[in-house]
Amino acid sequence: MRHLHFSILMLFCVLGNAQVGQEKNNVDNKYLEDQFYIGLGFNFLMDKPENVTQSSLSYNLQTGFIKDIPFNRQRNFGVGLGLGYATNSYYSNIVASKANNVISYAIGGVEGLVRSKFETHSIEVPFELRWRTSTASDYKFWRIYAGAKLGYVFSGSSRWVSETESSRFSNDNIEKLQYGLMLNFGYNTWNVHAYYGLNPLLKQGAMTENGEAIDIRVLRIGIIFYIL
């Protein structure tokens, strides 16, 4: 009877080792971190003209897909190239008006102004240099993704609302190509997102009624979620 118990125990040990070996063999040593992403952030206007203030909540919403390209055998260092969509609103006391196809800007130039904003819709191409602590079997890991982002604004508009009237029009002064540096870091699903625009939001030549150049740039802080 003891021999029978011993034989059964040895059989379970052999089967257990075989199962472990099989699981190890099933580990994908060529895994990729191809990911969908979605992010929400707040836009801060930098290099504002004198007397320009932000108001309301200037928000960013972005989503897209990143293709992972590892460089090493551990597959924890490489690059990511993506394609996505983003919409941004920038609220301030800059009031844009259009008359005879000429766009002019005034700082709080409407009586009873409630809110005024620039709004953009863009196709974006993010490029990331990627480092992470991931393994083939661990889906919860630390990451630091740094890089750049190029965006094409296919729709840009200006809008203001006062207590008695409102205005909205397509604003051709908004730069079509937006580019900047970005940094994403965090653990598992939750990650901090930061972006700084290297070129102005508006084209060169946009000025206030006082002749001051509107050379505002964007600093964005928010969160971004990566989903396998």
MARNUVO-499675 format. One record per atom (N, C-alpha, C): x, y, z. Coordinates in pm, whole numbers, plus 50000, padded with zeros to 5 digits. Example, Ala and Ser with C-alpha at 12.3 -4.5 7.8 and 13.67 -1.06 7.14 Angstrom:
2
513194943150780 512304955050780 513204967050780 512854977550708 513674989450714 512905000350787 
// end
This chain:
228
500834988050000 500005000050000 500875012550000 501945012350080 502855023750082 503475026049945 503795014749878 504385015749744 503385022149647 502085018849666 501065024449579 500955039649601 500935044049731 500865058349761 502075065649704 503235059349717 504455065449667 504405066849516 503885056549449 503785056849303 502825067749256 501675069049329 500705079549292 501315093349312 502045095149426 502705107949452 503705111249343 504505101449303 505485103649198 504805107049066 503645100649040 502915103448916 502445117848913 501895122749028 501465136649034 502625146349016 503785142649074 504955151249059 505385152148914 505375140648846 505765140448705 504785148548621 503465146548648 502455153948573 502545168848601 502825172548730 502975186548765 504145192748694 505285185748692 506465190948621 506205192148473 505475182648418 505155183148276 504265195148245 503285197848340 502395209248319 503165222348324 504095223548423 504915235548432 505745237448308 506345226348262 507155227148141 506335231048021 505085225748016 504215229247904 503855243947907 503575249448032 503245263548044 504415272248003 505625267848040 506805275448001 506975275347851 506675263647792 506805262747646 505775271347575 504605273547646 503545281447584 503755296447598 504755300547678 505045314747694 505525320447560 504925331347520 505275337747394 506505346447412 507645341647369 508885349247383 509035360047276 508035361347191 508055371847090 506815380747104 506425382847230 505245390847256 505465405347215 504355412147185 504365426347150 503385433847239 503705446247267 502805454947342 502045464047246 501465458147141 500565465847056 499375470247141 499045482947140 498065487947235 497145498547175 495885497947216 494975509147197 495175518547315 494955531347292 495105540947401 493955550947398 493645556147516 492675566847529 493145575947641 493065589047618 493585598447716 492675610447735 492775616247854 492025628247888 492985637847957 493015650547913 493955659947970 493435674147973 494235682848034 493915697048044 494975705147970 494545714747890 495445723147811 495725736247883 497005739347897 497425751947955 498105760247846 497695772747831 498255781547729 499505788347783 500615786447713 501895792247752 502235803947659 503125812747706 503565824347627 502385832847581 501465835047673 500265843047639 500615857847628 499915865047541 500065879647538 499625885747672 500045897847696 499675904747820 498165906147831 497655903847952 496235904847985 495385893247933 496015883147872 495275871347829 495195861547945 493995856947975 493775847448082 492985835448030 493195823948094 492395812248061 491125812148144 490095805948087 488825804948157 488205791448124 487215787548202 486545774748185 487565763348190 487235752248128 488075740248135 488565736647995 489825739747968 490405736547837 490825721947836 490125713747758 490305699247768 490905693147642 491435681147659 491935672947549 491355658947561 490945653247450 490515639247443 491215632847325 491915621747350 492665615147243 492455600147249 492545593747133 492435579247124 493145574446999 493575561846999 494285556646883 494895543046910 495845539346824 496505526146831 498005528046812 498785520646893 500255521146887 500785507446848 501665507046747 502335494846706 503675493846779 503905482746846 505105480646927 506205474246842 507445479746854 508595474446779 509765472746877 509905460846939 510985458647036 512355458046969 513405461747047 514775461746996 515635450647057 515265445547175 516115435847243 515385422547266 516135412447311 515555399147333 514535399147445 514765407347548 513805408247659 512515415147618 512565422447506 511395429247450 510825439847544 511705445547625 511275456247715 511835469947677 512475470547560 512985483247509 512775483647358 512255494747310 511995495947167 511325509047135 510545509047028 509825521046987 508375517446962 507535527646957 506145525946922 505735536646821 504985532646720 504505541846617 502995540246608 502285551446614 500835550446621 500085559446527 498775558146534 497855566546457 496625568846543 496225581646556 495105584346644 494345596846606 493375599946690 492515611746674 492495619446805 492425632746798 492345640946918 491475653046893 490765657146995 490035669646993 490475678147111 490645691147088 491125700247191 490285712847194 490055717947314 489415730947333 490325739547417 490465752247376 491325761747446 490485774047481 490095775147607 489255786347652 490125797747705 489805809947662 490525821747710 489645833947686 490185845747717 489445858047689 489855864247556 490515856347469 490805860747332 489555858647247 489045869547192 487835868847110 488225870446963 487905860246883 488205860746739 486955864646661 487135873446566 486025877846481 486455877046335 485485874846247 485775873746104 484835882746026 485425891645945 484635900645861 485365902645729 484655900745618 485255901945484 486485892945470 486365880645524 487425870545518 488705874645593 488605884545679 489735888945761 489435885445907 490375878545971 490185874446110 490955883946200 490295889046302 490925898046398 490725892546539 491595896946630 491575891946767 491575903546865 490735902446965 490665912447072 490655905347206 491245911747305 491265905847439 490035910747514 489095901447534 487855904947603 487085915847532 487065915447400 486495926447322 485005925747299 484285917747379 482835916647364 482175919647499 481195928347498 480495931847622 479685919947673 479815916847800 479085905647858 479595892147812 480925891347784 481495878747735 481325867647838 480785856347793 480615844647880 481775834947864 482105831647740 483225822847713 483675824347569 484945820947545 485515821547411 486545810447399 486625804247283 487555793047271 488015790847127 489175784147117 489615777746993 489325762847008 488915756546899 488625742146902 489275735546782 489915723946804 490575716746695 490205701946697 490215696146578 490075681646560 491255677246473 492005667246519 493275663946454 493445648846434 494175645546328 494745632146311 496175632746362 496555623446450 497855624046515 498695611746489 500015613746484 500975602846468 501975603746584 501765595946690 502725595946800 503885586446772 505085590446816 506275582046807 506885581246946 507045569047000 507505567147137 508785558947142 509725563147224 510865554947264 510435548047392 510375534647394 509685527347499 510645519247588 510465520847718 511135512347817 510085507847918 510145495047957 509145489548049 509715477548124 509015473148226 509445461548305 508605449248272 508035448748155 507135437848119 507905424948090 507175413748100 507665400548057 506565394147974 506865382347922 505885375447838 504655371047915 504775369848048 503645365248129 503145375548228 503745387348233 503365397648329 502765409548254 501475411848275 500785422648204 500645435248290 501185434848413 501195446648499 502635450848518 503005462548467 504415466448470 504545481648467 505735486248503 506075500448494 506495503848352 506195515848311 506595520148177 507025534848179 507975537848090 508345551648059 508405552547907 507485559847848 507425561647704 507635576547674 508715579747609 509015593747575 509145594947423 508755606447370 508865607947225 508285621047176 507675620247058 507135632146993 505815628646927 505055639046896 503755636946833 503565647446724 503095642846608 502775651446495 501275650846472 500645662446464 499205662846442 498835671346323 497815666846250 497275674646138 495855678946174 495655692046185 494355697546221 493475698046096 492495689246089 491605689245972 490375697945996 490175702146119 489075711246149 489465720146266 489485733246244 489795742746350 488815754246346 488315758246462 487295768646465 487465777746586 486845789246580 486785798646691 485315801046725 485065802546856 483695804946900 483695813647024 482755822747032 482545830347155 481045832047180 480735833247306 479345834847349 479285846147450 478365855447429 478125866247526 476725864547583 476335873947664 475005873347725 473895875747623 474235881747509 473205885247411 473415879247272 474615874747239 474885869547104 476005859247107 476275853346992 477345843346981 477885843246839 479075837346823 479705836646691 480535823746683 480535817546567 481345805746543 481725805346396 483015802746367 483445802046228 484705793346218 484975788346098 486185780746072 487375790346069 488365787446151 489495796646168 490715791246093 491035797645979 492175793345898 493505797645957 493475805846063 494725809946127 495295799346220 494505789346253 495015778446336 495985770046254 497165767646310 498185759846240 497675745846207 497835741846080 497395728546039 498285717546098 499585720146101 500535710346156 500915714346298 500625705746392 500995707846531 501955696746572 503065700446634 504025690346678 504635694246811 505035684046887 505605686647018 506195674247081 506735675847202 507345665047277 506355659547378 506445646647407 505525640647502 506235630547590 505625627947707 506145618247802 504965611347869 504965597947865 503945589947932 504655580448029 504225580448154 504845571248249 503805567048353 503985554748404 503055549848505 503145534848520 502125529148584 502095514948614 500775509048567 500855497848499 499685490548452 498825499448362 497545500848392 496645508448306 496775523448324 497075527848446 497085542148478 498435548248449 498435559048369 499675565648332 499465580548320 500515588048358 500505602548345 500955606248203 500275615848143 500595620448008 500965635148012 502075638847949 502495652847939 502915655747794 502535667547746 502855671547608 503155686547608 504185690347531 504495704547514 504625707647365 503815716847316 503845720447175 505055728747140 505755724747035 506955731946993 506655743246896 505455743346839 505095754446750 503815760946802 503575773546765 502405780846816 501095774846769 500045777646846 498715773046808 498205780346684 498535793246674 498105801246560 499275804246466 498965806946341 499995810046243 500665823446274 501885824646223 502615837246240 501835848646174 501735859746243 500985871146192 499695873646268 499255863746349 498065865846431 498415875446544 497665886346556 497975896746655 496705901646724 496905907046843 495805913346915 495525927146856 494495933846906 494165947146857 495255957346889 496145953846983 497255962747019 498525959846941 498445950446846 499605947146764 500555937446829 500145930846937 500995921047004 500785907246943 501895900546909 501795887346846 501175877246941 500275868946888 499665858146966 500475845446939 501475843247023 502425832247002 502215821247106 500945818547140 500665809047246 501015794747205 501555787447301 501875773247284 501145765347390 501095752347373 500245744047457 501085734847546 500765734947675 501275724947769 500075716647814 500175703647797 499055694747827 499465684747936 498635683648038 498855673948146 497575665848163 497725652648171 496535644448188 496885630048219 495965621148189 496165606848209 495905599748078 496585588348061 496395580447939 496325565747978 495415558447916 495215544347942 495665536247822 496475525947848 496865516647743 496105503647759 495525498747651 494715486747654 495235476847550 495595464847595 496095454647503 494985449147416 
// end
